[in-house]
Amino acid sequence: MDATSRGRVRVERTAKRVRTYLGGRAVADTTRALLVWESPHYPAYYFPLEDVEQGVLKPTGETRHSPSRGDAAVHTLAPGGGEALVYDDSPLEAVRGHVRFDWDAMDAWFEEDEEVYVHARDPYTRIDILPSSRHVRVEVGGVTVADSRNARILFETGLRPRYYLPKTDVRLDLLEHTGTVTRCPYKGTAEYWSVNGHEDLAWSYRTPLPESERIAGLIAFYNEKLDIYVDGEPEDEPRG
């Protein structure tokens, strides 16, 4: 990837085909998308204006200022509303002539033919899911709610490890399904359980995305909100 930066903003070209849909059609389709790290946590997609369907962008006459990217012309989207920012004269040369769509204003996003959720995927984020025979025990309020030697440990770049345990090693009688749902661009859609009366302490991915299939149907617990012992020792990191 070619890369450039200004201040804390990093820009790279991605070789992937990127599309975004609105009103049932692909309103932007490019093999020349930029990944722009506006925040250090994950990038946003920027599309060349030539690869955006004509008539989709409606200028409002307003501008939005960024210390790193300069002034962007604010546009609304047709159909459906929503917002997009067009950078015609940015001090960051790489993004000139590009548009940034508001993620939530769009119906769907795709890298090649795989749908992407929540935000653009960071090519420098890696997920490793490893089987482990380490003894993992989970306590909530002094009650053991899970005890396993068949964990799969998920290591995700920049985040603490998560222990995914077989349901047969979990006290399912202490779990109550809630309506909470979250989405992850690397793992998919998670469902949640309250544990021994404490809301949303456990989650699971029934049908995770391909790179995370090894955690399908397993249950993980919020390390930060309860006590986890690994081989008889409490986790080193303090609970939040």
C-alpha positions as CSV (number, residue, x, y, z in Angstrom):
1,M,0.0,0.0,0.0
2,D,1.1,3.5,-0.7
3,A,1.0,5.6,2.5
4,T,1.1,9.3,3.4
5,S,0.3,11.2,6.6
6,R,-0.3,14.7,8.0
7,G,-0.2,15.2,11.7
8,R,-2.0,12.1,13.2
9,V,-3.9,11.3,10.0
10,R,-2.5,8.4,7.9
11,V,-3.7,7.6,4.4
12,E,-3.2,4.4,2.5
13,R,-4.6,3.1,-0.8
14,T,-6.3,-0.3,-0.6
15,A,-6.3,-2.8,-3.4
16,K,-9.7,-4.1,-2.4
17,R,-12.8,-3.3,-4.4
18,V,-15.1,-1.2,-2.1
19,R,-18.8,-0.5,-2.6
20,T,-21.4,1.2,-0.6
21,Y,-25.2,0.9,-1.2
22,L,-28.0,3.3,-0.8
23,G,-31.6,2.9,-1.9
24,G,-30.9,-0.6,-3.2
25,R,-28.1,0.3,-5.6
26,A,-24.3,0.7,-5.4
27,V,-23.8,4.5,-5.3
28,A,-20.0,4.2,-5.0
29,D,-17.9,1.4,-6.5
30,T,-14.1,1.7,-6.7
31,T,-10.9,-0.3,-6.8
32,R,-9.1,2.9,-5.8
33,A,-10.5,3.5,-2.3
34,L,-8.4,5.2,0.4
35,L,-8.2,4.1,4.0
36,V,-7.9,7.2,6.2
37,W,-7.2,6.9,9.9
38,E,-9.1,9.9,11.2
39,S,-8.8,8.3,14.6
40,P,-6.1,5.9,15.8
41,H,-8.6,3.1,16.3
42,Y,-9.8,2.3,12.7
43,P,-9.8,3.9,9.3
44,A,-12.6,5.3,7.1
45,Y,-13.1,4.7,3.4
46,Y,-12.7,7.6,1.0
47,F,-14.0,7.2,-2.6
48,P,-12.6,9.1,-5.7
49,L,-15.4,11.4,-6.9
50,E,-15.2,9.8,-10.3
51,D,-16.3,6.5,-8.8
52,V,-19.5,7.9,-7.2
53,E,-22.8,7.8,-9.1
54,Q,-23.8,11.1,-10.5
55,G,-26.7,12.9,-8.8
56,V,-26.1,11.2,-5.4
57,L,-24.3,14.1,-3.8
58,K,-26.3,17.3,-3.2
59,P,-24.2,20.3,-2.0
60,T,-25.6,22.1,1.0
61,G,-23.3,25.2,0.8
62,E,-21.9,24.4,4.2
63,T,-18.3,23.4,5.1
64,R,-16.9,21.2,7.9
65,H,-13.4,22.0,9.1
66,S,-10.7,19.5,10.3
67,P,-7.3,20.6,11.6
68,S,-5.6,17.8,9.6
69,R,-7.8,17.5,6.5
70,G,-8.9,21.1,6.0
71,D,-12.3,22.2,4.9
72,A,-14.8,19.7,3.4
73,A,-17.9,20.6,1.5
74,V,-21.0,19.1,3.1
75,H,-23.4,17.2,0.9
76,T,-26.6,15.4,1.5
77,L,-27.4,12.1,-0.2
78,A,-30.1,11.2,-2.6
79,P,-32.1,9.2,-1.9
80,G,-32.6,8.9,1.8
81,G,-30.7,11.8,3.2
82,G,-27.5,11.4,5.3
83,E,-24.3,13.2,4.9
84,A,-21.1,13.1,2.9
85,L,-18.0,15.2,3.0
86,V,-16.1,16.2,-0.2
87,Y,-12.5,17.3,0.0
88,D,-11.6,19.4,-3.0
89,D,-8.7,21.5,-1.6
90,S,-7.4,19.6,1.4
91,P,-3.9,20.3,2.8
92,L,-3.6,16.5,2.8
93,E,-3.1,16.1,-0.9
94,A,-3.9,12.4,-1.0
95,V,-7.6,13.0,-0.1
96,R,-8.3,15.8,-2.6
97,G,-11.1,14.9,-5.0
98,H,-12.4,12.2,-2.6
99,V,-15.7,11.8,-0.7
100,R,-16.3,10.4,2.7
101,F,-19.8,8.9,3.3
102,D,-21.3,8.8,6.8
103,W,-21.2,5.1,7.6
104,D,-24.6,4.9,9.2
105,A,-26.3,6.8,6.4
106,M,-25.6,4.0,4.0
107,D,-27.6,0.7,3.6
108,A,-24.6,-1.6,3.3
109,W,-20.8,-1.7,2.7
110,F,-18.8,-4.3,0.9
111,E,-15.1,-5.2,0.5
112,E,-15.1,-7.3,-2.7
113,D,-18.2,-9.4,-2.2
114,E,-18.1,-9.7,1.6
115,E,-20.3,-7.3,3.6
116,V,-18.5,-5.2,6.2
117,Y,-20.2,-4.1,9.4
118,V,-19.7,-1.2,11.9
119,H,-16.7,0.4,10.3
120,A,-14.0,-0.1,7.8
121,R,-11.7,-3.0,8.7
122,D,-8.1,-2.1,9.7
123,P,-5.6,-4.1,7.7
124,Y,-3.2,-4.0,10.7
125,T,-5.7,-5.6,13.0
126,R,-5.2,-9.3,13.3
127,I,-7.3,-12.0,15.1
128,D,-5.8,-15.2,16.3
129,I,-8.1,-17.8,17.9
130,L,-6.1,-20.6,19.6
131,P,-7.3,-23.7,21.3
132,S,-5.9,-23.9,24.9
133,S,-5.9,-26.6,27.6
134,R,-5.2,-23.9,30.3
135,H,-7.7,-24.1,33.2
136,V,-10.1,-21.2,32.9
137,R,-12.6,-20.5,35.7
138,V,-15.0,-17.6,35.8
139,E,-16.6,-16.2,39.0
140,V,-19.4,-13.7,39.5
141,G,-20.0,-12.6,43.0
142,G,-18.0,-15.5,44.4
143,V,-20.1,-18.1,42.4
144,T,-18.3,-20.2,39.8
145,V,-20.3,-19.8,36.5
146,A,-17.8,-21.5,34.1
147,D,-15.0,-24.0,34.5
148,S,-13.1,-25.2,31.4
149,R,-10.0,-26.8,30.1
150,N,-11.2,-26.5,26.5
151,A,-11.1,-22.7,26.0
152,R,-10.4,-21.0,22.7
153,I,-8.5,-17.8,23.4
154,L,-9.1,-14.9,21.0
155,F,-6.2,-12.5,20.6
156,E,-7.1,-9.3,18.8
157,T,-4.5,-6.6,18.0
158,G,-4.3,-4.0,20.8
159,L,-7.0,-5.6,23.0
160,R,-6.9,-8.0,25.9
161,P,-7.4,-11.7,25.3
162,R,-10.9,-13.1,25.5
163,Y,-11.7,-16.6,26.7
164,Y,-14.4,-18.4,24.7
165,L,-15.7,-21.5,26.5
166,P,-17.9,-24.4,25.4
167,K,-21.5,-24.1,26.7
168,T,-21.1,-27.5,28.3
169,D,-18.5,-25.9,30.7
170,V,-20.8,-23.0,31.6
171,R,-23.5,-22.9,34.3
172,L,-26.3,-22.1,31.8
173,D,-28.9,-22.2,34.6
174,L,-27.3,-18.9,35.8
175,L,-27.5,-17.2,32.4
176,E,-30.5,-15.3,31.1
177,H,-30.7,-14.2,27.5
178,T,-31.1,-10.5,26.9
179,G,-32.1,-8.4,23.9
180,T,-28.7,-6.8,23.6
181,V,-27.0,-7.2,20.2
182,T,-23.6,-5.8,19.1
183,R,-21.7,-6.0,15.8
184,C,-18.0,-6.3,15.1
185,P,-16.4,-5.9,11.7
186,Y,-14.0,-8.8,12.4
187,K,-16.3,-11.2,14.3
188,G,-19.9,-10.5,13.3
189,T,-23.1,-10.2,15.4
190,A,-23.1,-11.1,19.1
191,E,-26.0,-11.9,21.4
192,Y,-25.8,-11.4,25.2
193,W,-26.7,-12.9,28.5
194,S,-27.1,-11.7,32.1
195,V,-25.0,-13.8,34.5
196,N,-26.3,-14.6,38.0
197,G,-28.4,-11.4,37.9
198,H,-25.7,-9.1,36.4
199,E,-26.7,-7.8,33.0
200,D,-24.8,-8.4,29.8
201,L,-21.8,-10.1,31.3
202,A,-21.5,-12.8,28.6
203,W,-21.8,-13.0,24.9
204,S,-21.6,-15.4,22.0
205,Y,-21.4,-15.4,18.2
206,R,-23.7,-18.0,16.7
207,T,-22.6,-17.4,13.1
208,P,-19.4,-15.4,13.2
209,L,-17.6,-14.0,10.1
210,P,-15.3,-16.5,8.3
211,E,-12.1,-15.3,10.0
212,S,-13.6,-15.9,13.5
213,E,-15.5,-19.2,12.8
214,R,-13.5,-21.0,15.6
215,I,-15.6,-19.2,18.3
216,A,-19.0,-20.1,16.8
217,G,-21.4,-21.0,19.6
218,L,-18.8,-20.5,22.4
219,I,-19.4,-18.1,25.3
220,A,-17.1,-15.3,26.5
221,F,-17.3,-13.2,29.6
222,Y,-16.4,-9.6,30.3
223,N,-13.0,-9.9,32.0
224,E,-13.4,-6.3,33.2
225,K,-16.6,-6.9,35.2
226,L,-16.0,-10.3,36.9
227,D,-13.2,-12.6,38.1
228,I,-11.3,-14.9,35.8
229,Y,-8.7,-17.4,37.0
230,V,-6.3,-19.0,34.6
231,D,-4.4,-22.1,35.9
232,G,-5.5,-21.0,39.4
233,E,-4.2,-17.5,39.2
234,P,-6.3,-14.3,38.8
235,E,-5.8,-12.4,35.6
236,D,-3.1,-9.8,35.9
237,E,-5.1,-6.9,34.5
238,P,-7.4,-5.2,37.0
239,R,-11.2,-5.2,36.4
240,G,-12.7,-1.8,35.3
